[in-house]
Amino acid sequence: MGSTLTDGWPVGLLNSEQTELPFLPTFAAMGATEEQKILGIVRDVLGKPGLGVDDDLFDHGGTSLSFVRVLAEINQELHVRVRTGDLRGVATPRRIAACVTSGQAAATADS
């Protein structure tokens, strides 16, 4: 079988019996920016791969529970604590990233 690519994946890499994708590095492992990391977290939690950095979580199916999950993932991945009040009512990946990079988010003890 040749090494033809389809959408960036070699043909035959995944078969119909395979249920999991091969290992893909996390955003942190790839040296992504804080904004890219946060966007990836938000997309994963909401299950919205097409979500943009300026899309409000609540306008795209986010709930208070999913918002808490996003903040918990950010805490775990980036070792910061973002408070909802820091966002000033705007829950976009860009606004969350701005809080993290501006120092508004508090560093956690395990960082």
Backbone torsions as a table, in degrees:
resi	resn	phi	psi	omega
1	MET	NA	136.1	179.9
2	GLY	-73.9	178.2	-179.2
3	SER	-107.0	50.5	178.6
4	THR	-70.2	140.8	179.3
5	LEU	-102.6	139.3	173.9
6	THR	-129.4	117.6	-178.1
7	ASP	52.5	36.1	177.2
8	GLY	85.5	-5.2	-179.6
9	TRP	-110.9	133.8	176.1
10	PRO	-61.0	136.8	177.8
11	VAL	-60.9	135.7	179.1
12	GLY	88.8	-3.9	179.5
13	LEU	-63.7	-42.6	179.0
14	LEU	-111.4	136.5	176.0
15	ASN	-113.8	172.5	-174.3
16	SER	-66.8	-22.9	179.2
17	GLU	-82.7	-17.9	-176.6
18	GLN	-77.8	128.8	-177.2
19	THR	-104.9	-16.7	-178.5
20	GLU	-118.4	146.0	175.5
21	LEU	-74.8	153.7	175.6
22	PRO	-64.1	163.4	-178.9
23	PHE	-52.8	129.9	173.3
24	LEU	-122.6	134.4	-178.8
25	PRO	-64.7	148.1	177.2
26	THR	-73.9	166.4	177.8
27	PHE	-58.3	-39.9	-178.8
28	ALA	-62.5	-40.2	-178.7
29	ALA	-68.4	-24.1	-178.4
30	MET	-89.9	-0.5	179.9
31	GLY	74.4	33.0	-179.2
32	ALA	-71.1	159.3	175.9
33	THR	-71.4	163.7	177.5
34	GLU	-56.9	-42.0	-179.6
35	GLU	-61.9	-42.9	178.7
36	GLN	-65.7	-40.1	178.6
37	LYS	-62.6	-46.1	-179.3
38	ILE	-65.9	-41.3	177.1
39	LEU	-59.7	-42.3	177.8
40	GLY	-62.1	-41.7	178.4
41	ILE	-62.8	-47.5	-178.9
42	VAL	-61.9	-44.5	178.7
43	ARG	-60.3	-43.0	-179.9
44	ASP	-63.8	-47.7	-177.0
45	VAL	-65.2	-42.7	-178.5
46	LEU	-83.2	-14.4	-176.2
47	GLY	68.4	34.8	-177.4
48	LYS	-123.5	84.4	-176.6
49	PRO	-63.8	-19.3	-179.0
50	GLY	-94.6	4.1	-178.6
51	LEU	-62.4	137.5	-179.9
52	GLY	-99.6	169.4	-176.6
53	VAL	-66.6	-22.6	-179.5
54	ASP	-103.2	9.2	178.6
55	ASP	-85.7	127.5	179.0
56	ASP	-73.3	132.4	-178.3
57	LEU	-55.6	-41.7	-175.2
58	PHE	-74.2	-21.9	175.8
59	ASP	-80.9	-8.3	-175.9
60	HIS	-125.1	38.4	173.8
61	GLY	91.4	0.6	178.9
62	GLY	-71.2	146.6	176.4
63	THR	-121.6	174.6	178.0
64	SER	-62.1	-35.6	178.7
65	LEU	-67.1	-44.1	178.8
66	SER	-67.5	-31.6	177.1
67	PHE	-64.8	-42.2	176.4
68	VAL	-62.9	-39.7	178.0
69	ARG	-63.6	-40.3	177.4
70	VAL	-60.2	-49.1	-179.1
71	LEU	-63.5	-36.9	178.1
72	ALA	-65.7	-41.5	178.1
73	GLU	-64.6	-40.2	177.9
74	ILE	-62.6	-43.8	177.9
75	ASN	-57.5	-46.1	-177.4
76	GLN	-69.1	-44.6	-175.3
77	GLU	-76.8	-40.9	-172.4
78	LEU	-106.2	-5.2	178.4
79	HIS	58.8	43.9	174.5
80	VAL	-135.5	162.9	175.9
81	ARG	-121.0	113.4	177.0
82	VAL	-94.8	126.2	177.3
83	ARG	-92.8	143.2	-178.0
84	THR	-59.2	-33.4	178.6
85	GLY	-64.2	-26.7	178.6
86	ASP	-65.7	-23.4	-174.6
87	LEU	-83.3	-11.3	178.1
88	ARG	52.1	42.2	175.1
89	GLY	79.0	3.1	-179.8
90	VAL	-114.9	113.3	-176.2
91	ALA	-108.7	66.8	175.6
92	THR	-109.3	154.1	175.9
93	PRO	-56.1	-36.8	179.4
94	ARG	-64.6	-42.5	-179.2
95	ARG	-67.6	-40.5	177.7
96	ILE	-62.8	-43.6	179.2
97	ALA	-63.0	-38.4	178.9
98	ALA	-62.4	-38.9	177.1
99	CYS	-63.7	-41.1	-178.7
100	VAL	-68.4	-47.4	-175.1
101	THR	-76.8	-23.2	-180.0
102	SER	-83.5	-6.6	-179.8
103	GLY	90.2	2.5	177.5
104	GLN	-66.5	-32.8	178.8
105	ALA	-76.7	136.5	-179.2
106	ALA	-82.2	137.0	176.0
107	ALA	-69.0	141.4	178.2
108	THR	-87.4	161.5	-175.3
109	ALA	-64.4	-26.3	-176.1
110	ASP	-92.1	14.2	178.7
111	SER	-89.8	NA	NA
